[in-house]
Amino acid sequence: MLDANSLRRKVGKHAVAINKLAAGASDYQALRERMGHTRLEIAAGIIVGIAVAGVVMFILS
């Protein structure tokens, strides 16, 4: 969750800065700026993970 929320978001901010610096280069391919997940996506992942674990435990027991 830490990776999805903060680390990738910071990488995206770095990509924005690099893209601005390299805007004048003719052969530069822009970096992707959206890398992280939103808090809603993270919450949905947590809920799905808990639900899948519950189903697996129910089936195996």
PDBQT receptor file of N, H, CA, C and O in Angstrom, charges set to zero:
ATOM      1  N   MET A   1       0.823  -1.185   0.000  1.00  0.00    +0.000 N 
ATOM      2  CA  MET A   1       0.000   0.000   0.000  1.00  0.00    +0.000 C 
ATOM      3  C   MET A   1       0.871   1.254   0.000  1.00  0.00    +0.000 C 
ATOM      4  O   MET A   1       0.545   2.257  -0.635  1.00  0.00    +0.000 OA
ATOM      5  N   LEU A   2       1.973   1.173   0.719  1.00  0.00    +0.000 N 
ATOM      6  H   LEU A   2       2.237   0.358   1.235  1.00  0.00    +0.000 HD
ATOM      7  CA  LEU A   2       2.890   2.311   0.753  1.00  0.00    +0.000 C 
ATOM      8  C   LEU A   2       3.444   2.585  -0.643  1.00  0.00    +0.000 C 
ATOM      9  O   LEU A   2       3.531   3.737  -1.068  1.00  0.00    +0.000 OA
ATOM     10  N   ASP A   3       3.814   1.525  -1.347  1.00  0.00    +0.000 N 
ATOM     11  H   ASP A   3       3.743   0.590  -1.002  1.00  0.00    +0.000 HD
ATOM     12  CA  ASP A   3       4.343   1.669  -2.702  1.00  0.00    +0.000 C 
ATOM     13  C   ASP A   3       3.291   2.263  -3.626  1.00  0.00    +0.000 C 
ATOM     14  O   ASP A   3       3.590   3.170  -4.404  1.00  0.00    +0.000 OA
ATOM     15  N   ALA A   4       2.079   1.767  -3.551  1.00  0.00    +0.000 N 
ATOM     16  H   ALA A   4       1.837   1.031  -2.920  1.00  0.00    +0.000 HD
ATOM     17  CA  ALA A   4       1.016   2.225  -4.445  1.00  0.00    +0.000 C 
ATOM     18  C   ALA A   4       0.655   3.677  -4.199  1.00  0.00    +0.000 C 
ATOM     19  O   ALA A   4       0.319   4.405  -5.133  1.00  0.00    +0.000 OA
ATOM     20  N   ASN A   5       0.720   4.098  -2.957  1.00  0.00    +0.000 N 
ATOM     21  H   ASN A   5       0.993   3.508  -2.197  1.00  0.00    +0.000 HD
ATOM     22  CA  ASN A   5       0.259   5.448  -2.623  1.00  0.00    +0.000 C 
ATOM     23  C   ASN A   5       1.352   6.499  -2.750  1.00  0.00    +0.000 C 
ATOM     24  O   ASN A   5       1.151   7.514  -3.417  1.00  0.00    +0.000 OA
ATOM     25  N   SER A   6       2.487   6.280  -2.135  1.00  0.00    +0.000 N 
ATOM     26  H   SER A   6       2.651   5.456  -1.594  1.00  0.00    +0.000 HD
ATOM     27  CA  SER A   6       3.448   7.378  -2.056  1.00  0.00    +0.000 C 
ATOM     28  C   SER A   6       4.620   7.251  -3.019  1.00  0.00    +0.000 C 
ATOM     29  O   SER A   6       4.958   8.214  -3.706  1.00  0.00    +0.000 OA
ATOM     30  N   LEU A   7       5.235   6.096  -3.080  1.00  0.00    +0.000 N 
ATOM     31  H   LEU A   7       4.960   5.313  -2.522  1.00  0.00    +0.000 HD
ATOM     32  CA  LEU A   7       6.437   5.962  -3.897  1.00  0.00    +0.000 C 
ATOM     33  C   LEU A   7       6.148   6.207  -5.376  1.00  0.00    +0.000 C 
ATOM     34  O   LEU A   7       6.837   6.994  -6.023  1.00  0.00    +0.000 OA
ATOM     35  N   ARG A   8       5.146   5.545  -5.900  1.00  0.00    +0.000 N 
ATOM     36  H   ARG A   8       4.586   4.905  -5.373  1.00  0.00    +0.000 HD
ATOM     37  CA  ARG A   8       4.836   5.723  -7.328  1.00  0.00    +0.000 C 
ATOM     38  C   ARG A   8       4.334   7.124  -7.631  1.00  0.00    +0.000 C 
ATOM     39  O   ARG A   8       4.581   7.650  -8.716  1.00  0.00    +0.000 OA
ATOM     40  N   ARG A   9       3.630   7.735  -6.682  1.00  0.00    +0.000 N 
ATOM     41  H   ARG A   9       3.430   7.308  -5.800  1.00  0.00    +0.000 HD
ATOM     42  CA  ARG A   9       3.160   9.110  -6.883  1.00  0.00    +0.000 C 
ATOM     43  C   ARG A   9       4.348  10.069  -6.977  1.00  0.00    +0.000 C 
ATOM     44  O   ARG A   9       4.339  11.006  -7.775  1.00  0.00    +0.000 OA
ATOM     45  N   LYS A  10       5.371   9.823  -6.153  1.00  0.00    +0.000 N 
ATOM     46  H   LYS A  10       5.378   9.062  -5.505  1.00  0.00    +0.000 HD
ATOM     47  CA  LYS A  10       6.564  10.666  -6.198  1.00  0.00    +0.000 C 
ATOM     48  C   LYS A  10       7.333  10.453  -7.491  1.00  0.00    +0.000 C 
ATOM     49  O   LYS A  10       7.900  11.397  -8.042  1.00  0.00    +0.000 OA
ATOM     50  N   VAL A  11       7.356   9.225  -7.977  1.00  0.00    +0.000 N 
ATOM     51  H   VAL A  11       6.896   8.458  -7.530  1.00  0.00    +0.000 HD
ATOM     52  CA  VAL A  11       7.999   8.956  -9.265  1.00  0.00    +0.000 C 
ATOM     53  C   VAL A  11       7.272   9.726 -10.372  1.00  0.00    +0.000 C 
ATOM     54  O   VAL A  11       7.903  10.245 -11.293  1.00  0.00    +0.000 OA
ATOM     55  N   GLY A  12       5.955   9.795 -10.276  1.00  0.00    +0.000 N 
ATOM     56  H   GLY A  12       5.442   9.374  -9.528  1.00  0.00    +0.000 HD
ATOM     57  CA  GLY A  12       5.173  10.561 -11.250  1.00  0.00    +0.000 C 
ATOM     58  C   GLY A  12       5.503  12.043 -11.200  1.00  0.00    +0.000 C 
ATOM     59  O   GLY A  12       5.558  12.699 -12.241  1.00  0.00    +0.000 OA
ATOM     60  N   LYS A  13       5.723  12.582 -10.003  1.00  0.00    +0.000 N 
ATOM     61  H   LYS A  13       5.677  12.050  -9.158  1.00  0.00    +0.000 HD
ATOM     62  CA  LYS A  13       6.098  13.995  -9.873  1.00  0.00    +0.000 C 
ATOM     63  C   LYS A  13       7.471  14.242 -10.484  1.00  0.00    +0.000 C 
ATOM     64  O   LYS A  13       7.705  15.280 -11.104  1.00  0.00    +0.000 OA
ATOM     65  N   HIS A  14       8.371  13.290 -10.308  1.00  0.00    +0.000 N 
ATOM     66  H   HIS A  14       8.180  12.447  -9.805  1.00  0.00    +0.000 HD
ATOM     67  CA  HIS A  14       9.692  13.417 -10.932  1.00  0.00    +0.000 C 
ATOM     68  C   HIS A  14       9.561  13.391 -12.462  1.00  0.00    +0.000 C 
ATOM     69  O   HIS A  14      10.256  14.130 -13.159  1.00  0.00    +0.000 OA
ATOM     70  N   ALA A  15       8.681  12.551 -12.970  1.00  0.00    +0.000 N 
ATOM     71  H   ALA A  15       8.116  11.951 -12.404  1.00  0.00    +0.000 HD
ATOM     72  CA  ALA A  15       8.470  12.475 -14.417  1.00  0.00    +0.000 C 
ATOM     73  C   ALA A  15       7.963  13.800 -14.969  1.00  0.00    +0.000 C 
ATOM     74  O   ALA A  15       8.365  14.217 -16.056  1.00  0.00    +0.000 OA
ATOM     75  N   VAL A  16       7.087  14.461 -14.230  1.00  0.00    +0.000 N 
ATOM     76  H   VAL A  16       6.760  14.123 -13.347  1.00  0.00    +0.000 HD
ATOM     77  CA  VAL A  16       6.582  15.775 -14.650  1.00  0.00    +0.000 C 
ATOM     78  C   VAL A  16       7.741  16.758 -14.769  1.00  0.00    +0.000 C 
ATOM     79  O   VAL A  16       7.845  17.483 -15.758  1.00  0.00    +0.000 OA
ATOM     80  N   ALA A  17       8.613  16.782 -13.759  1.00  0.00    +0.000 N 
ATOM     81  H   ALA A  17       8.528  16.193 -12.955  1.00  0.00    +0.000 HD
ATOM     82  CA  ALA A  17       9.742  17.710 -13.772  1.00  0.00    +0.000 C 
ATOM     83  C   ALA A  17      10.706  17.394 -14.911  1.00  0.00    +0.000 C 
ATOM     84  O   ALA A  17      11.195  18.305 -15.580  1.00  0.00    +0.000 OA
ATOM     85  N   ILE A  18      10.978  16.123 -15.134  1.00  0.00    +0.000 N 
ATOM     86  H   ILE A  18      10.581  15.383 -14.591  1.00  0.00    +0.000 HD
ATOM     87  CA  ILE A  18      11.890  15.727 -16.216  1.00  0.00    +0.000 C 
ATOM     88  C   ILE A  18      11.286  16.090 -17.567  1.00  0.00    +0.000 C 
ATOM     89  O   ILE A  18      11.992  16.566 -18.456  1.00  0.00    +0.000 OA
ATOM     90  N   ASN A  19       9.983  15.866 -17.724  1.00  0.00    +0.000 N 
ATOM     91  H   ASN A  19       9.410  15.479 -17.001  1.00  0.00    +0.000 HD
ATOM     92  CA  ASN A  19       9.328  16.218 -18.987  1.00  0.00    +0.000 C 
ATOM     93  C   ASN A  19       9.403  17.719 -19.256  1.00  0.00    +0.000 C 
ATOM     94  O   ASN A  19       9.583  18.134 -20.401  1.00  0.00    +0.000 OA
ATOM     95  N   LYS A  20       9.267  18.532 -18.214  1.00  0.00    +0.000 N 
ATOM     96  H   LYS A  20       9.121  18.195 -17.284  1.00  0.00    +0.000 HD
ATOM     97  CA  LYS A  20       9.365  19.988 -18.394  1.00  0.00    +0.000 C 
ATOM     98  C   LYS A  20      10.782  20.393 -18.799  1.00  0.00    +0.000 C 
ATOM     99  O   LYS A  20      10.970  21.250 -19.662  1.00  0.00    +0.000 OA
ATOM    100  N   LEU A  21      11.775  19.767 -18.164  1.00  0.00    +0.000 N 
ATOM    101  H   LEU A  21      11.622  19.071 -17.462  1.00  0.00    +0.000 HD
ATOM    102  CA  LEU A  21      13.163  20.102 -18.481  1.00  0.00    +0.000 C 
ATOM    103  C   LEU A  21      13.546  19.701 -19.903  1.00  0.00    +0.000 C 
ATOM    104  O   LEU A  21      14.305  20.402 -20.573  1.00  0.00    +0.000 OA
ATOM    105  N   ALA A  22      13.016  18.570 -20.356  1.00  0.00    +0.000 N 
ATOM    106  H   ALA A  22      12.399  18.001 -19.812  1.00  0.00    +0.000 HD
ATOM    107  CA  ALA A  22      13.405  18.045 -21.661  1.00  0.00    +0.000 C 
ATOM    108  C   ALA A  22      12.418  18.415 -22.764  1.00  0.00    +0.000 C 
ATOM    109  O   ALA A  22      12.460  17.828 -23.845  1.00  0.00    +0.000 OA
ATOM    110  N   ALA A  23      11.549  19.358 -22.518  1.00  0.00    +0.000 N 
ATOM    111  H   ALA A  23      11.515  19.835 -21.640  1.00  0.00    +0.000 HD
ATOM    112  CA  ALA A  23      10.516  19.714 -23.496  1.00  0.00    +0.000 C 
ATOM    113  C   ALA A  23      11.106  20.210 -24.814  1.00  0.00    +0.000 C 
ATOM    114  O   ALA A  23      10.490  20.020 -25.862  1.00  0.00    +0.000 OA
ATOM    115  N   GLY A  24      12.265  20.831 -24.791  1.00  0.00    +0.000 N 
ATOM    116  H   GLY A  24      12.765  20.985 -23.939  1.00  0.00    +0.000 HD
ATOM    117  CA  GLY A  24      12.850  21.374 -26.010  1.00  0.00    +0.000 C 
ATOM    118  C   GLY A  24      13.624  20.366 -26.831  1.00  0.00    +0.000 C 
ATOM    119  O   GLY A  24      13.947  20.646 -27.985  1.00  0.00    +0.000 OA
ATOM    120  N   ALA A  25      13.932  19.205 -26.280  1.00  0.00    +0.000 N 
ATOM    121  H   ALA A  25      13.669  18.978 -25.342  1.00  0.00    +0.000 HD
ATOM    122  CA  ALA A  25      14.713  18.199 -27.017  1.00  0.00    +0.000 C 
ATOM    123  C   ALA A  25      13.863  17.594 -28.127  1.00  0.00    +0.000 C 
ATOM    124  O   ALA A  25      12.692  17.273 -27.924  1.00  0.00    +0.000 OA
ATOM    125  N   SER A  26      14.461  17.444 -29.288  1.00  0.00    +0.000 N 
ATOM    126  H   SER A  26      15.413  17.705 -29.452  1.00  0.00    +0.000 HD
ATOM    127  CA  SER A  26      13.695  16.963 -30.438  1.00  0.00    +0.000 C 
ATOM    128  C   SER A  26      13.466  15.456 -30.402  1.00  0.00    +0.000 C 
ATOM    129  O   SER A  26      12.437  14.987 -30.888  1.00  0.00    +0.000 OA
ATOM    130  N   ASP A  27      14.387  14.691 -29.846  1.00  0.00    +0.000 N 
ATOM    131  H   ASP A  27      15.223  15.072 -29.451  1.00  0.00    +0.000 HD
ATOM    132  CA  ASP A  27      14.261  13.237 -29.879  1.00  0.00    +0.000 C 
ATOM    133  C   ASP A  27      13.822  12.649 -28.534  1.00  0.00    +0.000 C 
ATOM    134  O   ASP A  27      13.995  11.453 -28.296  1.00  0.00    +0.000 OA
ATOM    135  N   TYR A  28      13.262  13.470 -27.668  1.00  0.00    +0.000 N 
ATOM    136  H   TYR A  28      13.120  14.441 -27.861  1.00  0.00    +0.000 HD
ATOM    137  CA  TYR A  28      12.869  13.022 -26.328  1.00  0.00    +0.000 C 
ATOM    138  C   TYR A  28      11.464  12.447 -26.343  1.00  0.00    +0.000 C 
ATOM    139  O   TYR A  28      10.531  13.073 -26.846  1.00  0.00    +0.000 OA
ATOM    140  N   GLN A  29      11.319  11.251 -25.789  1.00  0.00    +0.000 N 
ATOM    141  H   GLN A  29      12.077  10.742 -25.381  1.00  0.00    +0.000 HD
ATOM    142  CA  GLN A  29       9.998  10.640 -25.647  1.00  0.00    +0.000 C 
ATOM    143  C   GLN A  29       9.529  10.890 -24.215  1.00  0.00    +0.000 C 
ATOM    144  O   GLN A  29      10.199  10.486 -23.264  1.00  0.00    +0.000 OA
ATOM    145  N   ALA A  30       8.410  11.537 -24.059  1.00  0.00    +0.000 N 
ATOM    146  H   ALA A  30       7.865  11.865 -24.831  1.00  0.00    +0.000 HD
ATOM    147  CA  ALA A  30       7.921  11.947 -22.738  1.00  0.00    +0.000 C 
ATOM    148  C   ALA A  30       7.680  10.743 -21.836  1.00  0.00    +0.000 C 
ATOM    149  O   ALA A  30       7.242   9.685 -22.288  1.00  0.00    +0.000 OA
ATOM    150  N   LEU A  31       7.976  10.928 -20.552  1.00  0.00    +0.000 N 
ATOM    151  H   LEU A  31       8.332  11.787 -20.185  1.00  0.00    +0.000 HD
ATOM    152  CA  LEU A  31       7.746   9.890 -19.559  1.00  0.00    +0.000 C 
ATOM    153  C   LEU A  31       6.287   9.902 -19.118  1.00  0.00    +0.000 C 
ATOM    154  O   LEU A  31       5.628  10.941 -19.151  1.00  0.00    +0.000 OA
ATOM    155  N   ARG A  32       5.792   8.745 -18.707  1.00  0.00    +0.000 N 
ATOM    156  H   ARG A  32       6.327   7.901 -18.680  1.00  0.00    +0.000 HD
ATOM    157  CA  ARG A  32       4.442   8.654 -18.165  1.00  0.00    +0.000 C 
ATOM    158  C   ARG A  32       4.399   9.366 -16.828  1.00  0.00    +0.000 C 
ATOM    159  O   ARG A  32       5.271   9.155 -15.986  1.00  0.00    +0.000 OA
ATOM    160  N   GLU A  33       3.400  10.205 -16.621  1.00  0.00    +0.000 N 
ATOM    161  H   GLU A  33       2.691  10.376 -17.305  1.00  0.00    +0.000 HD
ATOM    162  CA  GLU A  33       3.338  11.014 -15.404  1.00  0.00    +0.000 C 
ATOM    163  C   GLU A  33       2.418  10.425 -14.344  1.00  0.00    +0.000 C 
ATOM    164  O   GLU A  33       2.605  10.705 -13.160  1.00  0.00    +0.000 OA
ATOM    165  N   ARG A  34       1.447   9.633 -14.721  1.00  0.00    +0.000 N 
ATOM    166  H   ARG A  34       1.295   9.406 -15.683  1.00  0.00    +0.000 HD
ATOM    167  CA  ARG A  34       0.560   9.037 -13.719  1.00  0.00    +0.000 C 
ATOM    168  C   ARG A  34       1.032   7.620 -13.454  1.00  0.00    +0.000 C 
ATOM    169  O   ARG A  34       0.915   6.745 -14.312  1.00  0.00    +0.000 OA
ATOM    170  N   MET A  35       1.568   7.398 -12.259  1.00  0.00    +0.000 N 
ATOM    171  H   MET A  35       1.663   8.108 -11.562  1.00  0.00    +0.000 HD
ATOM    172  CA  MET A  35       2.128   6.093 -11.941  1.00  0.00    +0.000 C 
ATOM    173  C   MET A  35       1.434   5.450 -10.740  1.00  0.00    +0.000 C 
ATOM    174  O   MET A  35       1.306   4.227 -10.689  1.00  0.00    +0.000 OA
ATOM    175  N   GLY A  36       0.995   6.236  -9.798  1.00  0.00    +0.000 N 
ATOM    176  H   GLY A  36       1.099   7.230  -9.841  1.00  0.00    +0.000 HD
ATOM    177  CA  GLY A  36       0.440   5.701  -8.562  1.00  0.00    +0.000 C 
ATOM    178  C   GLY A  36      -1.043   5.420  -8.654  1.00  0.00    +0.000 C 
ATOM    179  O   GLY A  36      -1.677   5.646  -9.685  1.00  0.00    +0.000 OA
ATOM    180  N   HIS A  37      -1.582   4.923  -7.556  1.00  0.00    +0.000 N 
ATOM    181  H   HIS A  37      -1.067   4.739  -6.719  1.00  0.00    +0.000 HD
ATOM    182  CA  HIS A  37      -3.008   4.648  -7.467  1.00  0.00    +0.000 C 
ATOM    183  C   HIS A  37      -3.664   5.705  -6.596  1.00  0.00    +0.000 C 
ATOM    184  O   HIS A  37      -3.025   6.306  -5.732  1.00  0.00    +0.000 OA
ATOM    185  N   THR A  38      -4.942   5.920  -6.836  1.00  0.00    +0.000 N 
ATOM    186  H   THR A  38      -5.461   5.432  -7.537  1.00  0.00    +0.000 HD
ATOM    187  CA  THR A  38      -5.704   6.821  -5.977  1.00  0.00    +0.000 C 
ATOM    188  C   THR A  38      -6.051   6.094  -4.679  1.00  0.00    +0.000 C 
ATOM    189  O   THR A  38      -5.933   4.871  -4.598  1.00  0.00    +0.000 OA
ATOM    190  N   ARG A  39      -6.470   6.831  -3.687  1.00  0.00    +0.000 N 
ATOM    191  H   ARG A  39      -6.566   7.825  -3.752  1.00  0.00    +0.000 HD
ATOM    192  CA  ARG A  39      -6.840   6.197  -2.412  1.00  0.00    +0.000 C 
ATOM    193  C   ARG A  39      -8.046   5.278  -2.576  1.00  0.00    +0.000 C 
ATOM    194  O   ARG A  39      -8.154   4.267  -1.882  1.00  0.00    +0.000 OA
ATOM    195  N   LEU A  40      -8.945   5.619  -3.480  1.00  0.00    +0.000 N 
ATOM    196  H   LEU A  40      -8.857   6.441  -4.044  1.00  0.00    +0.000 HD
ATOM    197  CA  LEU A  40     -10.100   4.765  -3.740  1.00  0.00    +0.000 C 
ATOM    198  C   LEU A  40      -9.654   3.431  -4.338  1.00  0.00    +0.000 C 
ATOM    199  O   LEU A  40     -10.170   2.380  -3.959  1.00  0.00    +0.000 OA
ATOM    200  N   GLU A  41      -8.702   3.468  -5.267  1.00  0.00    +0.000 N 
ATOM    201  H   GLU A  41      -8.283   4.322  -5.574  1.00  0.00    +0.000 HD
ATOM    202  CA  GLU A  41      -8.180   2.231  -5.853  1.00  0.00    +0.000 C 
ATOM    203  C   GLU A  41      -7.472   1.372  -4.811  1.00  0.00    +0.000 C 
ATOM    204  O   GLU A  41      -7.594   0.147  -4.833  1.00  0.00    +0.000 OA
ATOM    205  N   ILE A  42      -6.743   1.995  -3.909  1.00  0.00    +0.000 N 
ATOM    206  H   ILE A  42      -6.644   2.990  -3.891  1.00  0.00    +0.000 HD
ATOM    207  CA  ILE A  42      -6.058   1.262  -2.847  1.00  0.00    +0.000 C 
ATOM    208  C   ILE A  42      -7.076   0.622  -1.908  1.00  0.00    +0.000 C 
ATOM    209  O   ILE A  42      -6.930  -0.542  -1.536  1.00  0.00    +0.000 OA
ATOM    210  N   ALA A  43      -8.104   1.373  -1.525  1.00  0.00    +0.000 N 
ATOM    211  H   ALA A  43      -8.222   2.319  -1.828  1.00  0.00    +0.000 HD
ATOM    212  CA  ALA A  43      -9.152   0.834  -0.650  1.00  0.00    +0.000 C 
ATOM    213  C   ALA A  43      -9.878  -0.331  -1.313  1.00  0.00    +0.000 C 
ATOM    214  O   ALA A  43     -10.177  -1.330  -0.659  1.00  0.00    +0.000 OA
ATOM    215  N   ALA A  44     -10.162  -0.208  -2.604  1.00  0.00    +0.000 N 
ATOM    216  H   ALA A  44      -9.919   0.604  -3.135  1.00  0.00    +0.000 HD
ATOM    217  CA  ALA A  44     -10.818  -1.295  -3.326  1.00  0.00    +0.000 C 
ATOM    218  C   ALA A  44      -9.920  -2.535  -3.353  1.00  0.00    +0.000 C 
ATOM    219  O   ALA A  44     -10.412  -3.656  -3.217  1.00  0.00    +0.000 OA
ATOM    220  N   GLY A  45      -8.634  -2.347  -3.525  1.00  0.00    +0.000 N 
ATOM    221  H   GLY A  45      -8.235  -1.437  -3.636  1.00  0.00    +0.000 HD
ATOM    222  CA  GLY A  45      -7.703  -3.473  -3.508  1.00  0.00    +0.000 C 
ATOM    223  C   GLY A  45      -7.669  -4.169  -2.164  1.00  0.00    +0.000 C 
ATOM    224  O   GLY A  45      -7.591  -5.396  -2.101  1.00  0.00    +0.000 OA
ATOM    225  N   ILE A  46      -7.725  -3.403  -1.092  1.00  0.00    +0.000 N 
ATOM    226  H   ILE A  46      -7.788  -2.406  -1.142  1.00  0.00    +0.000 HD
ATOM    227  CA  ILE A  46      -7.750  -3.988   0.252  1.00  0.00    +0.000 C 
ATOM    228  C   ILE A  46      -9.023  -4.813   0.443  1.00  0.00    +0.000 C 
ATOM    229  O   ILE A  46      -8.972  -5.935   0.945  1.00  0.00    +0.000 OA
ATOM    230  N   ILE A  47     -10.148  -4.259   0.045  1.00  0.00    +0.000 N 
ATOM    231  H   ILE A  47     -10.190  -3.347  -0.363  1.00  0.00    +0.000 HD
ATOM    232  CA  ILE A  47     -11.434  -4.949   0.203  1.00  0.00    +0.000 C 
ATOM    233  C   ILE A  47     -11.459  -6.230  -0.624  1.00  0.00    +0.000 C 
ATOM    234  O   ILE A  47     -11.891  -7.273  -0.134  1.00  0.00    +0.000 OA
ATOM    235  N   VAL A  48     -11.005  -6.163  -1.863  1.00  0.00    +0.000 N 
ATOM    236  H   VAL A  48     -10.655  -5.315  -2.262  1.00  0.00    +0.000 HD
ATOM    237  CA  VAL A  48     -10.975  -7.349  -2.717  1.00  0.00    +0.000 C 
ATOM    238  C   VAL A  48     -10.029  -8.403  -2.134  1.00  0.00    +0.000 C 
ATOM    239  O   VAL A  48     -10.346  -9.593  -2.146  1.00  0.00    +0.000 OA
ATOM    240  N   GLY A  49      -8.885  -7.976  -1.631  1.00  0.00    +0.000 N 
ATOM    241  H   GLY A  49      -8.628  -7.010  -1.622  1.00  0.00    +0.000 HD
ATOM    242  CA  GLY A  49      -7.944  -8.913  -1.036  1.00  0.00    +0.000 C 
ATOM    243  C   GLY A  49      -8.520  -9.632   0.162  1.00  0.00    +0.000 C 
ATOM    244  O   GLY A  49      -8.347 -10.843   0.301  1.00  0.00    +0.000 OA
ATOM    245  N   ILE A  50      -9.206  -8.904   1.032  1.00  0.00    +0.000 N 
ATOM    246  H   ILE A  50      -9.347  -7.920   0.919  1.00  0.00    +0.000 HD
ATOM    247  CA  ILE A  50      -9.840  -9.507   2.205  1.00  0.00    +0.000 C 
ATOM    248  C   ILE A  50     -10.946 -10.474   1.776  1.00  0.00    +0.000 C 
ATOM    249  O   ILE A  50     -11.077 -11.563   2.337  1.00  0.00    +0.000 OA
ATOM    250  N   ALA A  51     -11.734 -10.074   0.788  1.00  0.00    +0.000 N 
ATOM    251  H   ALA A  51     -11.628  -9.190   0.333  1.00  0.00    +0.000 HD
ATOM    252  CA  ALA A  51     -12.825 -10.929   0.309  1.00  0.00    +0.000 C 
ATOM    253  C   ALA A  51     -12.288 -12.222  -0.303  1.00  0.00    +0.000 C 
ATOM    254  O   ALA A  51     -12.823 -13.298  -0.036  1.00  0.00    +0.000 OA
ATOM    255  N   VAL A  52     -11.247 -12.131  -1.111  1.00  0.00    +0.000 N 
ATOM    256  H   VAL A  52     -10.812 -11.257  -1.327  1.00  0.00    +0.000 HD
ATOM    257  CA  VAL A  52     -10.660 -13.321  -1.727  1.00  0.00    +0.000 C 
ATOM    258  C   VAL A  52     -10.072 -14.240  -0.661  1.00  0.00    +0.000 C 
ATOM    259  O   VAL A  52     -10.240 -15.458  -0.731  1.00  0.00    +0.000 OA
ATOM    260  N   ALA A  53      -9.386 -13.666   0.322  1.00  0.00    +0.000 N 
ATOM    261  H   ALA A  53      -9.249 -12.677   0.378  1.00  0.00    +0.000 HD
ATOM    262  CA  ALA A  53      -8.836 -14.482   1.404  1.00  0.00    +0.000 C 
ATOM    263  C   ALA A  53      -9.953 -15.190   2.168  1.00  0.00    +0.000 C 
ATOM    264  O   ALA A  53      -9.808 -16.360   2.524  1.00  0.00    +0.000 OA
ATOM    265  N   GLY A  54     -11.053 -14.507   2.423  1.00  0.00    +0.000 N 
ATOM    266  H   GLY A  54     -11.171 -13.557   2.134  1.00  0.00    +0.000 HD
ATOM    267  CA  GLY A  54     -12.185 -15.120   3.114  1.00  0.00    +0.000 C 
ATOM    268  C   GLY A  54     -12.797 -16.263   2.314  1.00  0.00    +0.000 C 
ATOM    269  O   GLY A  54     -13.126 -17.307   2.878  1.00  0.00    +0.000 OA
ATOM    270  N   VAL A  55     -12.951 -16.076   1.014  1.00  0.00    +0.000 N 
ATOM    271  H   VAL A  55     -12.683 -15.228   0.556  1.00  0.00    +0.000 HD
ATOM    272  CA  VAL A  55     -13.507 -17.129   0.156  1.00  0.00    +0.000 C 
ATOM    273  C   VAL A  55     -12.570 -18.334   0.128  1.00  0.00    +0.000 C 
ATOM    274  O   VAL A  55     -13.030 -19.471   0.228  1.00  0.00    +0.000 OA
ATOM    275  N   VAL A  56     -11.291 -18.107  -0.004  1.00  0.00    +0.000 N 
ATOM    276  H   VAL A  56     -10.918 -17.183  -0.085  1.00  0.00    +0.000 HD
ATOM    277  CA  VAL A  56     -10.323 -19.205  -0.039  1.00  0.00    +0.000 C 
ATOM    278  C   VAL A  56     -10.347 -19.959   1.291  1.00  0.00    +0.000 C 
ATOM    279  O   VAL A  56     -10.340 -21.190   1.297  1.00  0.00    +0.000 OA
ATOM    280  N   MET A  57     -10.373 -19.250   2.403  1.00  0.00    +0.000 N 
ATOM    281  H   MET A  57     -10.378 -18.250   2.399  1.00  0.00    +0.000 HD
ATOM    282  CA  MET A  57     -10.418 -19.910   3.715  1.00  0.00    +0.000 C 
ATOM    283  C   MET A  57     -11.705 -20.707   3.882  1.00  0.00    +0.000 C 
ATOM    284  O   MET A  57     -11.687 -21.790   4.466  1.00  0.00    +0.000 OA
ATOM    285  N   PHE A  58     -12.819 -20.189   3.381  1.00  0.00    +0.000 N 
ATOM    286  H   PHE A  58     -12.834 -19.309   2.907  1.00  0.00    +0.000 HD
ATOM    287  CA  PHE A  58     -14.097 -20.889   3.468  1.00  0.00    +0.000 C 
ATOM    288  C   PHE A  58     -14.070 -22.172   2.644  1.00  0.00    +0.000 C 
ATOM    289  O   PHE A  58     -14.568 -23.208   3.086  1.00  0.00    +0.000 OA
ATOM    290  N   ILE A  59     -13.489 -22.103   1.446  1.00  0.00    +0.000 N 
ATOM    291  H   ILE A  59     -13.084 -21.262   1.088  1.00  0.00    +0.000 HD
ATOM    292  CA  ILE A  59     -13.429 -23.266   0.564  1.00  0.00    +0.000 C 
ATOM    293  C   ILE A  59     -12.492 -24.334   1.127  1.00  0.00    +0.000 C 
ATOM    294  O   ILE A  59     -12.793 -25.525   1.041  1.00  0.00    +0.000 OA
ATOM    295  N   LEU A  60     -11.372 -23.926   1.695  1.00  0.00    +0.000 N 
ATOM    296  H   LEU A  60     -11.128 -22.959   1.765  1.00  0.00    +0.000 HD
ATOM    297  CA  LEU A  60     -10.377 -24.879   2.179  1.00  0.00    +0.000 C 
ATOM    298  C   LEU A  60     -10.733 -25.493   3.532  1.00  0.00    +0.000 C 
ATOM    299  O   LEU A  60     -10.149 -26.507   3.915  1.00  0.00    +0.000 OA
ATOM    300  N   SER A  61     -11.666 -24.908   4.251  1.00  0.00    +0.000 N 
ATOM    301  H   SER A  61     -12.140 -24.085   3.939  1.00  0.00    +0.000 HD
ATOM    302  CA  SER A  61     -11.968 -25.458   5.578  1.00  0.00    +0.000 C 
ATOM    303  C   SER A  61     -13.213 -26.319   5.603  1.00  0.00    +0.000 C 
ATOM    304  O   SER A  61     -13.580 -26.843   6.655  1.00  0.00    +0.000 OA
TER     305      SER A  61
